[in-house]
Amino acid sequence: MNAIITSAQQPAVLVVEDERYVRESLTAYLDDIGFRVLSAENGRIGLELFRSEAPDIVMTDLRMPEMDGFALVEAIAAESEFTPIVVVSGVGAVDEAVRAMRLGAWDYVSKPIVNFEELQITLDRSLERARTKYELERLRRHLSDGTLGDETAFSGIITMSPRMRAIFLYLESVAPSRHPVLISGETGTGKELIARAVHTLSGLKGPFVTINLAGLDDAMFSDTLFGHLRGAYTGAERAREGLVRQASGGTLFLDEIGDMSPGSQVKLLRLLQQGEYMQLGADKILRSDARIVAATHADLKVKMDQGAFRPDLYFRLCSHRVELPPLRDRPEDLQLLTAHFLEKAASQLGKATPTAPAELTRYLASYRFPGNIRELEALVHDAVARSESRILPLESFVSAIGSDLRSPMSGSPTVGQCPVCPFGEKFPTFKMAEDILITEALRLADNNQRLAAAYLGITRQALNKRLARSER
């Protein structure tokens, strides 16, 4: 049997201690600091309670009647590899603590316990280690299995990309954790859809609340997220509860988190570290149990190096992290997405769904799509709106994209193999190639136009005409 490591606000601790006074004092202290306490006077009763109640952590004395702590540690460790066991050993009895650790204990404290703050740190550290160990094991098994437990959570994301599938598997594994999730990726890659899927998979009963942080100054950030009391500032005629309160028991999605000001970063760090915040105009600290999911198109590591983003906030945010691939790295999804957007646009416009020309997917695969999926949807919608035939014309895509194409994705030589294309991955137009050849010929001829023309195989007059046209 494995005790389940939960993310509950009140973890359960089993205290096994034969001395009544010690047991009762420990119970009272642990109850005060937020634990749900189970207690037993010997190892036999403690093992029965462990099997029936599955506590999150066990704290046991070693010298007890009927069944001592050594036997209890060995039994619990054999039944649950994820339940931390903290033993209480007498001062100077280091050999007993070592023996218990070899049997499966995770940590120990000395008896009599006089530093209760140190005890709390020990218990919290053991619980955090247990949660991490449990999540890593669950992730390992989930990824090795390769199947999603809940396909419907990702039903809004159209893909057959192996990279996206790997992201789904990872997120399904970490979603039940209450730790923050950081989603990075270019604009239009579907970060909010991923955040909604994390919320669905988390099992949280509260709502999914979203806000875009771009453009919010410190005052707007505090007011929007934390709310204010009536009369907190001029014009505050009514109280405002704030989005953190609205997301209670659910997920708070913070989009474009890389655009936050330094002052706002400090306030968010406190919310993440301690789950605490204050409304404007209030002197009472409020607590939040909302799960934080954040997204950014910016490279936060670069921002950290530039001093624009706090390292402590970054490391708090990326307990779990995914980076969504851009559409140009998901060529296998282009046909699926195009077909979906064709149907969607036709439905919205009250038209019959047109058929995409055979060459459309290959043409789109040669485009970089700086706006990613959002840009593809806009291109398809515009093309359907313009079309009056059953076959979607390619011209609307050509006019929108123009010559901003890369080399073909597959089945043909790459730009790097092209002898006249040593200037990047973008395939040149005739005009671009002409300009580059003329520039290179002039460089080799030391700006002698007659010699440069000879290099190019044209007359000096023809070269002059091309140079004049370029200047115009």
Buried (B, 14 or more C-beta within 10 A) or exposed (E): EEBEBBEEEEBBBBBBBBBEEBBEBBBEBBEEEEBBBBBBBBBBBBBEBBBEEBBBBBBBBBBBEEBBBBBBBBBBBEBBBBBBBBBBBBEEBEEBBEBBBEBBBBBBBBBEBEEBEEBBEBBEBBBEBBBBBBBEBBBEEBEEEEEBEEEEBBEEBBBEBEEBBEBBBBBBBBBBBBBBBBBBBBBBBBBBBBBBBBBBBBEBEBBBBBBBBEEBEBEEBBBBBBBBBEEBEEEBEEBBEBBBBBBBEBBBBBBBBBBBBEEBBBBBBEBBEEBEBBBBBBEEEBEBBBBBBBBBBBEBEEBBEEEBBBEEBBEBBBBBBBEBBBBBEBBBBBBBBBBBBBEBBBEEEEEEBBEBBEEBBBBBBBBBBEBBBBBBBBBBBBBBEEBEEEEBBBEBBEEBBEEEBBBBBEEEEBBEEEEEBEEEEBBBEEEBBBBBBBEBBBEEBEEBBEBBBBBBEBEBEEBEEBBEEEEE
